[in-house]
Amino acid sequence: MNGNGFVSFTNGNGASGASGSNGKHGRGALARVNLPGHLLYDDSNVDREEFVRILLQSLRDVGYTESAATLEAESGYSMEEPEVQRFREYILDGIWSKAEDALSQLGIVDEDNLWDAKFLINKQKYLELLEARKTAAALHVLRTELASSSPEPTQLHALSSLLMCTDPEDIRQRAEWDGASGQSRHQLLLELHRFIPPTVMIPQRRFLTLLHQAHEDQLRRCTYHNTPFESTPFSLLSDHECNRDGFPGITTTVLLGHADEVWNVEWSHDGTYLASGSKDKTAIIWYIGLDSKKWEARLVLREHDFPVHSIAWSLDDTMLLTGAEHHIKLWNAKTGTLLRSMEEHTETVTALSWLPDGSGFISGALDRKIIQWDAEGNKKLSWGFTEIRVTDLAVTPDLTRVVSIGMHAPSLSESTTTSRARRNGGDNTNPSGNPATSIKAPENRCVIYHLSTRQVESSFKLEGELTSVKVSKDSQYALINHSPDEIQLWDLHRVRLARKFTGQRQGRHIIRSCLGGVNDNFVASGSEDGNVYVWHRDTGALLEVLSGHGEGSVNSVAWNPRNHQMFASCSDDHSIRIWESPPPDISRDVPGGRSHTDFSVSASAKGKGKTRQVDGDTEEIGPGSSSTRL
């Protein structure tokens, strides 16, 4: 048996030592235990040697060195071979020539991987020489070693530019490297793990990695899970499961400010404001208050000639965009001042999306145009005519793509292309008053553009009308409302359908769904039957059907980006409902999905006051100052 369990370093950062001084727990005092077979249990597929080696690593990492020595003696398994330990020593001690020579003994069979590993070692060597102001030696490494193993010329150019640095701190900052005395050598070991077979060199803290993976898998499987990973208790003795009672399934507030159907709601990025757009030609900015109970209507934005169907907050929440027919308006979200009106589009503006870097926004419309604007509302460029009449679009948070949906029907008559009742705020008739008819059924498509080049990355046909699209926070998924009665989740990386969500009703109206909760775990949607539907994103399981709205469609659902236990929905019944998890003293199984303590905040039609309704009684809660501020 080799002595690799008794050196002063391990396959992590812990130390290992020899057995006790009396030798009671040393390897020589224990007989090896010979067990049949190679599996940990007869009915498992876990290899016993791998399991023991990971245990040895974990015991040494946390300081149980004698226990590790005992296990090594009884099992007859070593954590790793002597050459692996020597290689680790060479890296941590900066003995670069021996470290490079040792690579050939570590089972790297792919020639490209071997060159990549050598490059990483020589890069560390080069940076340390520069840091020590040994410029001539560093230049020699650059020319003779890095140049021959560099995988990309751009990397070599970036490294050569560091020769101009005269200050070690400048080198560290420009190279994004913490120096020889920092953790750079340990980081180098982590990077080298990519090229060395795990059977030869166990990845650091492997047991802890497996535990984290098990935890994450349990959270993914928990259909009601809605708390951050780092704040979720984790027990090795039982599986994780969230209680349904903690899910936002009751109405805690009803916002009554609009005089007609409410078509859209959007939260500010900080989660303290909610904007709503209505068929009554107004948009309202609601303020939630610090305790989530003191709602008030802060502003009513009235200067619209048509129903308000599109809303978008600027990145810093200081400005709000509204779309009404072919008009776009930019508002100061703090004062209600109209900053700019834009009429570049010739047909209904169906989509407004701020760029995630705050530099401006993008609009899409039925006139087949996508236009980029700066943050002040000045037109930057038009993408020209697209292949679809855009019904919605979204910019991915990573600022790489624009996902658009719409209708491609070049032979469709003009009367037909403007006949969607809910989109334009009219009815399904043409100008003559007769029902609109089409020459050819429209082809509905999703078109994905590369944002910087504005080139089409992919385009695919979908059956049924497409009314809204939202993109997940990780930029991987697009959620598309699909008529009739279906919501689709598309994987943007693989450009394929990942999942379908069914149960809600959508046939005639624009329904806007959303992703929400921690890590976008949930899909929530309105429905033409007046209910709100919530599914688990990864399993597709229908979790909740929430009632409470009156007659007509629930048109839009928006999840609070900061408070994962809250979302909003708006309806044809002129109301907005705020959904939260029930307080400890309130049961969620109240008829109508409402708690006994819910209340409503009402903005008067003329914008001169607010009332609150509590258990059916109405009381005045303060006057407004003007026709635009409540």
N, C-alpha and C positions, 0 to 999 in steps of 0.2 A: 504494500500500500504506500502510495506516495504521501508526502507531508504537506500537500497543498492547503490543508485546513489550518495550518499553524503559522502562517506568515503574518506580517503586520498590516495586511490590506485584504479586502474581500471584493466580491463582485458587486459591491455597492460602495458605501463610504464608511461602513463600520469596520471595526478592528476585530481580528480573531487572535486568540492566544492559545498557548499550550494548556494541557490539562492541569488539575490541581497539583500541588507540590508533592502530595503523598501518592499520586498516581492512581487514586481510587477510581476516578472517572476517565482516565486516559484510555486510549485505544488498546493498549497492550493488556489492560485488565479485563476487557470484555470480549467474549466470544462472538464471532459473527453469527447472526441469525439467518439461517437459510430457509427461504420460503418458496413454495412451489409456484411455477408460472412467472409471468412478468407483469401481470395486471395488479392494480392496487386491491381490487375486489374481483371475485369471479364474475359478477354480473355488471361490471363496469368496463369502460374502454380507456381508463386512465392508466398510463404506464407508471409502474412503481418507481423506477429509477428517476424519471423526470420529476415525479412528485417529491421524492426524497431530496433531490438536488435543489429544488425550489425551497423546500423547508430549511435545508442547510443555509442557503443564501439568506433567508428571512431571519433565522435565528442569529446569525452573525451580524446582520444589519442592525438588529435591535439590542445586541450586546450579550446574548446568551451563548457565549463562545464555548464553554465547557459542555453545555447541552448539545451544541452542534458537533463537538468532537466525539461525544458519546454516540450520537446518532450515526456519525460517519463510521465509527468502529463497528457498531452492531449491524448496520446495513451493508457494509462493504462498498458503498458508493462514495465517490468523491465529488465535490461540487464542480470541480473543473480540473483540467490537466495542468501540470507545471508550466508548460509553455504559454498558457493563457495568462497565468499569474505574472510570469516574467514580462509578457507584452504590456500588461497593465502597469507594471512598475516602470517600464521604459517610458511610457507615455506620461505618467504622473511625475516622473523625475526629469523629463525632458531629454532623454537619451535617444535622440531622433534616429541616428543611423541604425542602432540595434532594433528600435521599434519597426523601422521599415523592413529590415531583414527578417524580423519575426513574422511579418504578415504572411509569408509563404507557408508557414507552419499552422495556419489557423483555418484551413479548409476553404479558402476563397478560390473557387475553381473558375469563375468567370473572369476573363482577362480585363474586361472593362471595369468591373468592380475593383479589381486589384489596382488599376491605375487611378481610379477615383479615390481609393483609400490612401494611396501614396500622395496624391495631390493634397488631401486634407492635412496629412502629417507635415508635408513640406510647407504648406501655408502657415501652419502654426509656428514652425521653425522660423520662417521668414519674418513673421510679425514680431516674434520675440527678439530677433536680431535687430530689427528696426527700433523696437522699444528701448533696447539697450544701447542704441546709437552706434551699432556696428554696421554701418552702411555698406562698406565694401563686402563684408561677408553676406549681407542680405542680398546685394546685387548679384553675387555669385550664385546664391540659391535660386534667385529669380531666373537667371539665364540658363543654368545647367540642370535644374531639377523641376522647377515649376513650369517652365516653358515646354518641357518634354512631356509633362503629365497633365497639363491644363486641359479640361474638357471643352472649354469655350474661350475664344479670344477675348470676349468682353470681360471675363473674370481676370484674365491676365493683365488686361489694360488697367482695370480698377486697382489691382495690386501694385502695378508699376507706378501709378500716380502717387502712391504713398511715400515713394522715395523723396518727394519734394517737401514732406513734412519735417519740420525741425524740432517740434515739441512732441514728446511721447504721448501727452494727453490728446493732442490733435490726432495722432495716429489711432489711438483707441476710439475716439469719437467717430472719425471717418470710416474706420473699419467695423464699427459697431461690435467692439471686442473689449473685454474687460482686463486684458493684460495677463502676463505670466503669473502674477501673484493672485489673480482672481480665480474664477471658476472655469477659465477657458480650457484648461487641460481636461477637466472633468467633462465639460461640454464636448470636447473632441472625442472622448471615449464614447459618449452617447451617439455621436454622429457615425463613428466607425462601426457601431453595432449593426448598422444597416447592411454592411457588407460581410460580416462574419456570421456564419451559421449559428442559430441559437443553441443547437445541440453542442456546439463547441464553447461558446461564450454566452452564458445566460444573460438576457437583458436585465438591466438594473431594476431592483424592486419588482421583480416579476410577480410575486404573490400579491402585492398591493395592487398592481395593474389588473390582475384577474378579479380581485375583490371590487375594484371600481367598475369594471365591465359588468359584473353581476348586479351591482347596484343600479347602474344605468339601465340595464335590461329590465330589471324589476320596475323601474319608474316608467319605462316605455309601455310595459304591459299593464300598468295600473291605469284603468280607463278614466278615473277621476283625478289623477295626480295633477296638481297645479301649484306647486311650490318649488323654488329654486333647488337645484341639486345640492349645493353646498349647505343649505339650511334644512335639508330633509334628514331626519334621524335614520341611521342605518344599523341594523342589528344582524349579526352573523347567525343568530339563533332562530330567526323567523323571517318570512318574506314580507316585503313592504306592500301595504294596501291602504289606499286613502278611503276615508268615509265619504259617502255621497252627500252627507249633510253640509260639508264644507264647500260644495260647489255653488257658484252663483246661479241660483234657480228661482229666486223670488224677486218681485218688483218692490223696490224700496222707495222709488220716487217716480211720479208721473209729471212730465213737463208739458204744460198746456200754454202755448204761445201763438200757435199758427191757426189761421182761420180756414185752412183747407188741408188737403192731403200733404203729408210730410214725405218727401221722396228720398232724402239722403241725410246721413249724419256722419261726421268725422271728428275724431278726437284730436286735440292739439298734441304735439309730441311729448309735452311734459305731463299730459294726462289731467290737467286741471280745468280745461275748457272743452266744450263740445259745441260744434257748429252744426246747424241744421238748415236745410233748404227745402222750400215748399212750393206747392202749386199756387199759393197765395201771393207769389212774386216777392217774397221776403226771405232773408236768411237771418237767423238769430244766433248770437254767441252767448252760450250759457256758461256760468262759472260754478264750479263744484264746491269751493270752500275747502278749508284744510281738514275738516273733520268728516268730509264726504256726505254731510247732511244739509248744509246750508247752501242749497242751490239758489241761484238767482239768474235772471235774464239780464245780462250786461248790456248787450247792444242788439238793436233791430236794424238790419240793413235793408232799406226800402227802395232804393233807386234802381229797380229792375222793371223792365217793360214786359217781361215774360216770366213764367215759372222758373224757379231756381232748381236745377237738377244736378249740377256738379259743384263740388267743394274741395279745396285743397289748402292745407296750412303750410306756410313757409317753414324752413328748417328751425328757425329760432322762435317760431310762433308769434312773430310781430305782425305778420301780414296774412290775409286770407284771400284766396281766389274764389270767385263764384262764376258759374256758367249759366246763362239764361238764353235759350235759343242760340243765335250765332254771336252773342255778346260775351266777352270776358271782362270781369271787373276785378280790380286789385284794391283791397281795402286795408287801412290801418286797423289791425285787430284790437288795438288798445283804445282808440278814440272813435272808431267808426267812420273815419274820414275816407271818402272815395279818392284814391290816389290816381287811378288811371282806368280808362275804358278802352278796350281793344275790340275791333271789329274786322279783323283780318280774314276770319272764316266767312264763308258765304252760306253755310248751312249749320245745323245745330251742332254746337260744341258738346261732345259726349264725354270727354275725358280731360282732366287737368291733373298733372302730376309734377310736384316739385322735384328737382334733382337732389339726390341725397347729400351732395356737397354744399347745397344752399346757393349755388351760382345762378340759378334761374329755374325755369319750369318748362314743361312740354304740354302742348295741347293737341288733341285729336278731334276730328269732326266727321260728320257724314259727307262733307265735301271731298273726302279722300285725301285730306291734307294733315300732315303732322308738322307742327311749327315749334321751333325752339325760341324761347324768350329769355332775356336777362332778368335779374332780380327786381329791376325797376319797371318791368313790363314793356321793354323795348324789344322789338323783333330782331332776332339774331340771324336766323335762317329758316327757310322752309325746305322740307324734305321732298318737295314736289308731290306729284300725285302718287299715292300708294295703290297697291293692288286691291285694297278693301275700303269700303265705307266704314270708318272706324267707329265702333260702338263703345269701346273702352280701351285703355292702355295703362300700363304700369311700368315704372323704371325699377330695375332690380337694385336693392340696397348697396350692392358692391359696385354700382355705377358702370356696369359692363353691357347691359342689354335693355332693350325696350320690348316689352311683350304687348302686342296689340291683338285685338279681336274685332271681327266685323263681317260685313257682307261683300262678296265679290259677285256682282251681277251687272255686267256691262249692258245687257239688253233690257234691264229693268226700267220701267217708265218712271219719270220723275214723280208722278203722283204716288207711285208705290213706295219709292225710296224714302218718302217723308210721311208714310202712313202709320208708323208706329205711334199709337196713341200716347203712351205714357212718356215716350222720349221727348216729344215736342210739346206736350201739354195740351194736345188737341184730341180728336177722336179718329177712328179708323175710316175717314172719308177723304175723298179728294176734293179739290176746290169747288167742284160742281155739286158737292153734297152727296154724291153716290158712293157706295162702297168701293174702296180702292181695289184694283185688280192688277195682277202682274202678268207680264208677257212670258216671263220665264222665272221659275223658282230660284231664289237667290242661293248662292253657294257660300256657306259660312266657313271662315278660315281663321286660324291663329297664325300670325306672322311675327317672328322674333327677329329683331334687328340688333346688330352690334352698334352700341351707342356712339362710339367715337368715329366709326367709318360710315354709319347710317346704311350699311349694307345688310341685306337679308341673310340671316344665318340659317333659318329654316322656316318653312311655311307648310301647313298641313290643313286638310279639310276636316271639318267636324259637322256631323249631322245635327240639325236643330239650331235655333237661333241662339246667339251668344250675347249675353247682356252685361257681364261684368268680369273683371279679372283683378286679382290681388296676388302679390308675390310674397313669399315667406321671408322672414328676417334673415335667413341664411342664404337667400337668393337661389335656392335649389328648386323650389316648387312654385307653380302658378296654379291658383284656384280659379276655375272658370265656371260661371253660371251658364247652364246649358238647358235650353227649353226644348222639349217639355220635361219637367219634373226630374232634373238631374244636375248634380254639381260634379265637376271632374277636377281631379288633382293631377297635374302634369309635372313630370320630372324634367326640368329644363336642361340638366346636364346630359341626360340620355335621350331627351326628346321622345318620351314615351308616356303613355297613360299609366299613372301609378295607382289610382284608386277612384272609385265612384261613390257618391253619397246620394242616397235616395230616400224618399219619404215625404219631402216637402212638395208643395204644389206650385208650379210655374208654367203658365201657358200663354198669357196675354201681356203680362206686365214686366217691367224692369225690376228685377230682384238683385240686390247687391249683398253678397255673402262676405265673410271675412275669416281669416285665421286669427287665433288668439290664444291667450293663456301662456304659461311658461313654455318657452321653446315652440310656440305655435302648436301646442298639443291638440287644439280643438278647431273644428270647423263649425261656424254658426251661420244660420241663414234665416231670412224671413220666408214667408209663404203666402200664397193667395188665399189660404184657408184661415188667415188671421193669427197663426201661431208662429213661434220661434222654434227652430230645430237646431239641436247641437249634437255633433258627432265626435267621436274620438278619431283623430286624424290618421293614426298609424294602423288602426284595426278596421276603421270604417263603421264601427258599432254606433248605432243611434242611441245617445245617452238620455236626451231630454226632449220632450215636446212641451213647450211652455205657452200657456194660454194667458189671457189678460187683456190683450188688445181687443178693440171692438170690431165691427164689421169692416170688410175690405182687406186689402193686402198689407202684410208687413213688408215694407219696401227695402229696408236697409238695416244691417246689423253691423256695429263697430265695437271692437274690443278695446278697452282702455289699455294703452301701451305701457303704463306704469303700474297700475293696479290690476293685477291679473285676476282679481276676484270681482271684476266689474265689467259689464258691457252695456251698450245702449241699442235700442231698436226703435224704429219709427214706422208710422202706419198711415193708412188712408183715414183712420179715425181722428186725425189731426193731432195725435199725441206722440210723445217720445217717452219710452219707459226705460228706467235704469234698473238693471238686474244685478243683484249681489248675492253673496252667501248669507243665509239667515243668521241673525243674532242668536246667541245660545238659548235665549228664552222663547224663541219663536220657532214653530215647526214649519218645515218647508211644505208639508202636505196640507196647505190651506187651499180650499177651492179657488180656482182661478189663478193659481200660482202667485198670489199676493199675500204679503204679511199683514197682520192686523194693524200694524203701525205705519203702513205706507202713507205718503202724503203727496200732494201735487203742488207744483209751482206754476203759476199762470201769469203770462205777460198779457196785459190788456191789448185789445186790438188797435188802439190808438197810440200805444206806447207811452201811457201816462201813469202807469202804476203796476204793482204786482200784487197778487193775492196768493194765499196758501190755503189749500183745502186739506183739513185734517179730519178724518172720520166723517166726511160729508159736510162739515161746517166750513164756511169761507171767512177768512179774515184778511184785512189789509196788512201788507208787510212793507209798505214804503212807496213813496211816489218816485217817478222818474224825472229827469231834468229836461228832456227834449223829446222830439219825435223819433230820434234815433238812439238815444241812450235811455235805458229804463232804470 
